[in-house]
């Protein structure tokens, strides 16, 4: 691993020069996340598919990029955000996956609506909300990327409709 640590520092410096570091994140944090990316690259590398350094840079950038997204989400929502690389879907709470400053009522409505989804689609949506991309979801679920896109779009649309319908119902029952 040591011979490739230069790649980690290279990518970390590239991120520092291109993007403003989130509050509380310094160069050492970028190197630490990048090292995790390098470790993942070492574990997953297949010599038949290309050069190691190219693959390692992609893995390192992915880990450092996730740190930026996580920090941005934490700043925006004020609470930790659950990513599937850290834990499984079952370990994540709804509030961590969909951080919200809304009332408890909103979280309950969302949880009820999410439970109406079929298990596979529920898991897929939770993974998508945790930062997995559609092509990766397609590989994991054995589907085409276009079908994953269609399922996600439909489920998000249905959740939005159900959410607004439930809120209207709740407002009517409170008034009546």
C-alpha positions as CSV (number, residue, x, y, z in Angstrom):
1,X,0.0,0.0,0.0
2,X,2.8,2.4,0.8
3,X,4.1,2.8,-2.8
4,X,0.7,4.0,-3.8
5,X,0.2,6.6,-1.0
6,X,1.5,9.3,-3.4
7,X,-1.7,8.8,-5.4
8,X,-3.8,9.5,-2.3
9,X,-1.8,12.8,-1.6
10,X,-2.1,13.7,-5.3
11,X,-5.9,13.3,-5.3
12,X,-6.2,15.1,-1.9
13,X,-4.2,18.1,-3.2
14,X,-6.3,18.1,-6.3
15,X,-9.5,18.3,-4.3
16,X,-8.1,21.0,-2.0
17,X,-7.1,23.2,-5.0
18,X,-10.4,22.8,-6.9
19,X,-13.0,22.9,-4.1
20,X,-13.4,24.7,-0.8
21,X,-12.9,22.3,2.0
22,X,-16.0,21.9,4.2
23,X,-15.8,23.3,7.7
24,X,-14.0,20.9,10.1
25,X,-12.3,19.0,7.2
26,X,-8.6,19.4,6.7
27,X,-5.9,17.8,4.4
28,X,-5.4,14.9,6.9
29,X,-9.1,14.0,6.7
30,X,-8.8,13.9,2.9
31,X,-5.8,11.7,3.1
32,X,-7.5,9.4,5.6
33,X,-10.6,9.0,3.3
34,X,-8.3,8.6,0.3
35,X,-6.4,5.9,2.0
36,X,-9.7,4.0,2.6
37,X,-10.3,4.4,-1.1
38,X,-6.8,3.0,-1.9
39,X,-7.4,0.1,0.4
40,X,-10.7,-0.6,-1.4
41,X,-8.9,-0.4,-4.7
42,X,-6.3,-2.9,-3.6
43,X,-9.0,-5.3,-2.5
44,X,-11.1,-5.0,-5.7
45,X,-8.5,-4.6,-8.4
46,X,-8.6,-7.0,-11.3
47,X,-5.4,-6.8,-13.5
48,X,-7.3,-8.0,-16.6
49,X,-9.4,-4.8,-16.6
50,X,-6.7,-2.1,-16.8
51,X,-4.0,-0.3,-14.9
52,X,-4.0,-0.2,-11.1
53,X,-3.3,3.5,-10.8
54,X,-6.3,4.4,-12.9
55,X,-8.6,2.2,-10.9
56,X,-7.1,3.4,-7.6
57,X,-7.5,7.1,-8.5
58,X,-11.2,6.5,-9.2
59,X,-11.7,4.7,-5.9
60,X,-9.8,7.4,-4.0
61,X,-11.8,10.2,-5.7
62,X,-15.0,8.4,-4.9
63,X,-14.2,8.2,-1.2
64,X,-13.0,11.8,-0.9
65,X,-16.1,12.9,-2.9
66,X,-18.3,11.0,-0.4
67,X,-16.6,12.9,2.4
68,X,-17.5,16.2,0.7
69,X,-21.2,15.1,0.2
70,X,-21.5,13.9,3.7
71,X,-20.1,17.1,5.1
72,X,-22.4,19.2,2.9
73,X,-25.4,17.2,4.0
74,X,-24.4,17.4,7.7
75,X,-24.1,21.2,7.3
76,X,-27.4,21.5,5.5
77,X,-29.5,19.2,7.8
78,X,-27.5,19.6,11.0
79,X,-27.5,15.8,11.7
80,X,-25.3,12.9,10.7
81,X,-26.2,11.2,7.4
82,X,-26.2,7.5,7.0
83,X,-24.2,6.1,4.1
84,X,-24.4,2.4,3.2
85,X,-20.7,2.2,3.0
86,X,-20.6,2.8,6.7
87,X,-23.6,0.6,7.7
88,X,-26.3,-1.6,6.1
89,X,-29.8,-0.3,5.3
90,X,-31.3,-2.0,8.3
91,X,-28.9,-0.1,10.6
92,X,-29.9,3.3,9.2
93,X,-32.8,5.2,10.8
94,X,-35.2,7.0,8.6
95,X,-34.1,10.4,10.1
96,X,-30.5,9.6,9.1
97,X,-31.3,8.6,5.5
98,X,-33.8,11.4,4.9
99,X,-32.6,14.1,7.3
100,X,-35.4,16.6,7.9
101,X,-36.1,19.6,10.0
102,X,-39.8,18.8,9.5
103,X,-42.0,17.7,12.4
104,X,-42.2,14.1,13.7
105,X,-45.5,13.8,11.9
106,X,-43.7,14.2,8.6
107,X,-41.2,11.5,9.5
108,X,-44.0,9.2,10.5
109,X,-45.9,9.8,7.2
110,X,-42.7,9.1,5.2
111,X,-41.9,6.0,7.1
112,X,-45.4,4.6,6.6
113,X,-45.2,5.4,2.9
114,X,-41.8,3.8,2.5
115,X,-43.1,0.6,4.1
116,X,-45.7,0.4,1.4
117,X,-43.0,-0.2,-1.2
118,X,-42.1,-3.7,-2.2
119,X,-39.0,-4.9,-0.3
120,X,-36.6,-4.8,-3.3
121,X,-37.8,-1.3,-4.4
122,X,-37.6,0.0,-0.8
123,X,-34.0,-1.3,-0.5
124,X,-33.1,0.2,-3.9
125,X,-34.6,3.6,-3.0
126,X,-32.7,3.6,0.4
127,X,-29.5,2.7,-1.4
128,X,-30.1,5.5,-4.0
129,X,-30.7,8.0,-1.2
130,X,-27.4,6.9,0.3
131,X,-25.4,7.9,-2.7
132,X,-25.4,4.7,-4.9
133,X,-25.6,5.5,-8.5
134,X,-28.1,4.0,-10.9
135,X,-25.6,1.9,-12.9
136,X,-24.3,0.4,-9.6
137,X,-27.8,-0.3,-8.4
138,X,-28.5,-2.0,-11.8
139,X,-25.5,-4.3,-11.3
140,X,-26.4,-5.1,-7.7
141,X,-30.1,-5.9,-8.5
142,X,-29.4,-7.6,-11.9
143,X,-31.5,-5.0,-13.8
144,X,-30.8,-2.6,-16.6
145,X,-29.9,1.0,-15.7
146,X,-33.0,2.3,-17.5
147,X,-35.3,0.0,-15.5
148,X,-33.7,1.1,-12.3
149,X,-34.2,4.7,-13.3
150,X,-37.9,4.0,-14.1
151,X,-38.5,2.3,-10.8
152,X,-36.8,5.1,-8.8
153,X,-38.7,7.8,-10.7
154,X,-42.0,6.0,-10.2
155,X,-41.4,5.3,-6.5
156,X,-40.3,8.9,-5.7
157,X,-43.4,10.2,-7.6
158,X,-45.7,7.8,-5.7
159,X,-44.1,8.8,-2.4
160,X,-44.6,12.5,-3.2
161,X,-48.2,11.9,-4.1
162,X,-48.9,9.8,-1.1
163,X,-47.1,12.3,1.1
164,X,-49.2,15.3,-0.1
165,X,-52.4,13.2,0.1
166,X,-51.6,12.2,3.7
167,X,-50.8,15.7,4.7
168,X,-54.1,16.9,3.2
169,X,-56.0,14.1,5.1
170,X,-54.2,15.1,8.3
171,X,-55.1,18.8,7.9
172,X,-58.8,17.9,7.2
173,X,-59.0,15.7,10.3
174,X,-57.4,18.3,12.5
175,X,-59.9,21.0,11.3
176,X,-63.0,18.7,11.5
